[in-house]
Amino acid sequence: MRTYLLLALILLSCGGNRGPTILNVSYDPTRELYRDYATLFDNHWKTKTGQSISINQSHGGSGKQARSVIEGLEADVVTLALAYDIDSIARHGLIDSKWRTRLPGNSAPYTSTIVFLVRAKNQKKILQWADLIRPDVSIIAPNPKTSGAARWAYMAAWGQEYLRSKDKAKSEAFVKQMYANVPILDSGARASLTTFVERGMGDVLLAWENEAFLALKEEPNAFEIVYPSISILAEPPVALVDKNVDRNQHRAIAEEYLTYLYSDEAQNLIAKHYYRPYNSKILAKHAATFKSIQLFRLEEVSESWDEAQKLHFDSNGIFDRIMKENRKPR
């Protein structure tokens, strides 16, 4: 009896300062970032409250993750690839429609861009977007129907042509030619990285900047990063899932979890994982890492993500049309 009582007291003392468990539903390439951020935030929370917390993570293609939350995955926070996916959750009543105004930078604590990851020595001399429509170039890219990275990559390709030509027909022709060179569309950015790196498919990967750095870090002699002269400014946002945090009584800790992403400690961690920090001073500290190139915003080539989704990615949109045309026998 004394043994059982002692064990109960030990368990009680171990669990007495344990806080709640929260769930961050995120997109593919953020696994390593949010794993390390969980440790950083847990230390911050313990210092502030005396409690230790648990943070669970779920990762996948951004669009697919948004649908999972809509269908019942109990996320406390979402850290997704693009605002459209969070707006989709908001339209189902789970997130306040004014979520962008809650945090600086339209609730995007870091930015990124789309770059080219090529094999060592870049034997096919892939340097600019125009090289991606050459018939001798094989491209690996994820599927815009499920992946936020893929939608950013598509809009980068579309947008750079539109800014050059000011002609939507030429922009459509460009992305049609580009996707004719894509032999496989994976569901998410990390899956495409695996296809390119581990399976050895393709001459070039359309990649998040941070994913390209990850591949280079793991195999520095196998790959090179190519920056085209222009690309898109990707702004992956974060938000509370209001309905879930209120039901689970997690609002205070979930708010702190997102707010702390803007702290100097977190911003330096963000840079360490090759995302461009929101804090301009910390970004400047890492100027040697992040090449300065011309970056355009989505709004320069489309009214909004809602408009881009309807025009390009909804059923029977431009992406469906060009893929259907590309599948026709030649």
C-alpha positions in Angstrom: 0.0 0.0 0.0 2.8 2.4 0.9 4.5 1.6 -2.5 1.3 2.5 -4.4 0.9 5.7 -2.3 4.5 6.7 -2.9 4.1 6.1 -6.7 0.9 8.2 -6.8 2.7 11.1 -5.0 5.6 10.9 -7.4 3.3 11.0 -10.4 1.4 13.9 -8.9 4.5 15.8 -8.2 5.8 15.2 -11.8 2.6 16.3 -13.4 1.7 19.2 -11.1 3.5 21.7 -13.3 2.4 20.3 -16.6 0.3 22.6 -18.7 -2.0 21.8 -21.6 -1.2 20.1 -24.9 -1.8 22.3 -28.0 -1.8 21.3 -31.6 -0.1 23.3 -34.4 -1.3 22.2 -37.9 1.3 23.3 -40.4 2.5 22.8 -43.9 5.1 20.4 -45.1 8.5 22.1 -44.8 8.1 23.6 -41.3 8.7 20.3 -39.4 12.2 21.2 -38.3 11.4 24.8 -37.5 8.5 24.1 -35.3 10.2 21.2 -33.6 12.9 23.5 -32.4 10.5 26.3 -31.7 8.5 24.0 -29.5 11.6 23.7 -27.2 12.2 27.4 -27.3 8.6 28.3 -26.5 8.3 25.6 -23.8 11.4 27.2 -22.0 9.8 30.7 -22.4 6.4 29.5 -21.0 8.1 27.7 -18.1 10.0 30.9 -17.2 6.8 32.9 -17.4 4.3 30.6 -15.7 6.2 27.7 -14.1 4.4 25.3 -16.3 5.8 23.0 -19.0 3.6 22.4 -22.0 3.4 19.9 -24.8 3.1 20.9 -28.4 1.9 18.4 -31.0 2.5 19.1 -34.7 0.8 18.0 -37.9 2.3 18.5 -41.3 1.2 18.1 -44.9 0.3 20.0 -48.0 -1.2 23.3 -47.0 -4.5 23.0 -48.8 -4.9 19.4 -47.5 -4.1 20.6 -43.9 -6.8 23.3 -44.2 -9.4 20.8 -45.2 -8.4 18.5 -42.3 -9.1 21.4 -39.8 -12.4 22.1 -41.5 -13.3 18.5 -41.3 -12.6 18.3 -37.6 -8.8 18.1 -36.8 -8.6 20.0 -33.5 -5.9 22.5 -34.3 -5.3 25.3 -31.7 -3.2 27.2 -34.2 -2.6 26.9 -37.9 0.7 27.9 -39.5 0.0 27.5 -43.2 1.6 28.3 -46.6 -0.8 31.0 -47.8 -3.6 33.2 -46.6 -6.2 31.5 -48.8 -6.0 28.3 -46.8 -6.6 30.2 -43.5 -9.5 32.1 -45.1 -11.0 28.8 -46.1 -11.1 27.7 -42.5 -12.5 31.1 -41.5 -15.3 30.7 -44.0 -16.4 27.6 -42.1 -16.7 29.7 -38.9 -13.6 28.3 -37.1 -11.4 31.4 -37.3 -12.3 35.1 -37.0 -12.5 36.7 -40.4 -10.2 39.5 -39.2 -7.4 37.1 -38.3 -4.8 39.0 -40.4 -4.9 42.1 -38.2 -4.0 40.3 -35.0 -0.3 40.1 -35.6 2.3 42.2 -37.4 2.9 41.8 -41.1 -0.6 40.5 -41.8 0.2 37.7 -39.4 3.2 36.5 -41.3 6.2 36.2 -38.9 8.5 35.2 -41.7 8.7 35.2 -45.5 10.2 33.0 -48.2 10.5 32.8 -51.9 10.6 30.2 -54.7 14.1 29.2 -56.0 15.6 26.6 -58.3 17.4 23.6 -56.8 19.6 22.0 -59.4 22.1 19.2 -59.4 25.8 19.9 -58.9 27.5 21.8 -61.8 24.1 22.7 -63.2 25.0 21.0 -66.5 21.8 22.2 -68.2 22.5 25.8 -67.3 19.2 26.4 -65.7 19.4 30.1 -64.6 16.1 31.8 -65.3 12.4 31.1 -65.6 12.7 30.9 -69.4 15.0 27.9 -69.1 12.1 25.9 -67.5 10.2 25.8 -70.7 13.0 24.3 -72.7 12.1 20.8 -74.0 15.3 19.3 -72.5 14.5 20.3 -68.9 12.7 18.0 -66.5 11.0 19.8 -63.5 9.9 18.4 -60.2 7.1 20.4 -58.5 4.2 19.7 -56.1 0.6 19.8 -57.0 -1.2 23.2 -56.7 -4.4 21.4 -55.9 -3.0 20.3 -52.5 0.2 22.2 -51.9 0.7 25.8 -50.8 4.3 25.8 -52.1 3.0 24.7 -55.5 0.6 27.6 -55.7 3.4 30.0 -54.8 5.6 28.4 -57.5 2.8 28.5 -60.1 2.1 32.2 -59.3 5.8 33.0 -59.4 6.1 31.5 -62.9 2.8 33.1 -64.0 3.7 36.5 -62.4 7.2 36.9 -63.7 5.9 36.4 -67.3 2.9 38.7 -66.7 5.1 41.5 -65.3 7.4 41.1 -68.3 4.7 40.9 -71.1 1.6 42.4 -69.4 -0.3 39.7 -71.4 -2.4 37.0 -69.6 -2.5 34.8 -72.7 1.4 34.7 -72.8 1.4 34.0 -69.1 -0.9 31.0 -69.5 1.2 29.8 -72.4 4.3 30.0 -70.2 2.9 27.9 -67.4 1.4 25.5 -69.8 4.9 24.9 -71.3 6.5 24.7 -67.9 4.1 22.1 -66.5 4.5 20.0 -69.7 8.0 19.5 -68.4 6.8 18.2 -65.0 6.6 14.4 -65.0 5.1 14.0 -61.5 3.1 16.2 -59.2 3.6 15.3 -55.5 1.0 16.3 -52.9 3.4 18.6 -51.0 6.7 20.4 -51.0 8.5 17.8 -48.8 7.4 15.0 -51.0 8.7 16.8 -54.1 12.0 17.3 -52.3 12.2 13.6 -51.7 11.4 12.8 -55.3 14.2 15.1 -56.5 16.9 14.3 -53.8 16.3 10.7 -52.9 14.7 9.3 -56.1 17.0 11.3 -58.3 14.2 12.5 -60.7 14.3 15.8 -62.6 16.9 18.4 -63.5 15.4 21.1 -61.3 13.2 21.4 -58.3 10.9 24.4 -57.8 11.5 24.8 -54.1 10.9 26.9 -51.1 14.1 28.7 -50.4 14.4 27.0 -47.0 13.9 23.5 -48.5 16.6 24.2 -51.0 19.0 25.2 -48.2 18.0 22.0 -46.3 19.0 19.9 -49.3 22.3 21.8 -49.7 23.1 21.4 -46.0 22.6 17.7 -46.0 24.4 17.1 -49.3 26.5 20.2 -50.1 28.3 18.6 -53.0 25.2 17.2 -54.7 23.2 20.4 -55.3 23.2 24.1 -56.1 20.7 26.8 -55.4 19.9 29.0 -58.4 18.2 32.4 -57.8 16.3 33.7 -60.9 16.5 37.4 -61.3 12.9 37.7 -60.1 10.6 35.6 -57.9 7.6 36.0 -55.7 7.5 37.2 -52.1 5.8 34.3 -50.2 4.2 35.3 -46.9 3.1 32.2 -45.0 0.7 33.3 -42.2 -0.3 32.0 -38.8 -3.6 32.2 -36.9 -5.6 31.0 -33.9 -8.4 28.6 -34.5 -10.8 30.5 -32.4 -13.5 27.9 -32.1 -11.1 25.2 -31.0 -9.0 27.3 -28.5 -12.2 28.5 -26.8 -13.6 25.0 -26.5 -10.3 23.7 -25.2 -9.7 26.7 -23.0 -6.3 27.2 -24.7 -6.7 30.8 -26.0 -4.1 32.4 -23.7 -1.4 29.9 -24.4 -2.2 29.7 -28.1 -2.0 33.5 -28.4 1.4 33.5 -26.7 2.6 30.7 -28.9 2.0 32.8 -32.0 3.0 36.2 -30.5 6.4 34.8 -29.4 7.2 34.0 -33.0 8.0 37.7 -33.3 10.5 37.7 -30.4 14.2 38.2 -31.1 14.9 34.6 -30.0 12.3 33.1 -32.3 13.2 35.4 -35.2 16.8 34.3 -35.0 15.7 30.6 -34.9 13.5 31.3 -38.0 16.6 32.6 -39.8 18.6 29.6 -38.7 16.0 27.4 -40.5 16.4 29.5 -43.6 13.1 31.5 -43.5 13.4 35.2 -43.9 12.6 36.9 -40.5 9.8 39.5 -40.3 12.2 41.6 -38.1 14.2 43.7 -40.5 17.2 44.1 -38.1 17.5 40.3 -37.7 17.0 39.8 -41.4 19.9 42.2 -42.0 22.1 40.2 -39.6 21.6 37.2 -41.9 22.1 39.1 -45.1 24.9 36.8 -46.2 22.5 33.9 -46.2 19.5 35.4 -48.0 20.4 36.7 -51.4 18.8 40.0 -52.4 16.7 39.5 -55.6 13.7 41.3 -57.0 10.6 40.0 -55.3 7.0 40.8 -56.3 3.9 40.4 -54.2 1.0 38.3 -55.3 -1.2 41.5 -55.4 1.0 42.8 -58.3 -0.2 40.0 -60.5 -3.6 39.1 -59.0 -6.2 41.0 -57.1 -6.0 38.6 -54.1 -5.6 34.9 -53.3 -9.3 34.5 -53.6 -9.1 35.8 -57.2 -6.0 33.7 -57.9 -7.7 30.6 -56.5 -10.8 31.0 -58.6 -9.0 31.8 -61.8 -6.1 29.3 -61.6 -6.8 26.5 -59.2 -10.5 25.9 -58.8 -12.1 23.1 -60.9 -11.9 24.0 -64.6 -9.5 26.8 -63.8 -6.4 27.6 -65.8 -4.3 24.9 -64.1 -6.9 22.2 -64.9 -7.1 23.5 -68.5 -3.4 23.5 -69.2 -3.0 20.0 -67.6 -5.8 18.7 -69.8 -4.2 20.2 -72.9 -0.8 18.8 -71.9 -2.2 15.3 -71.6 -3.6 15.3 -75.1 -1.6 13.1 -77.6 0.8 15.2 -79.6 
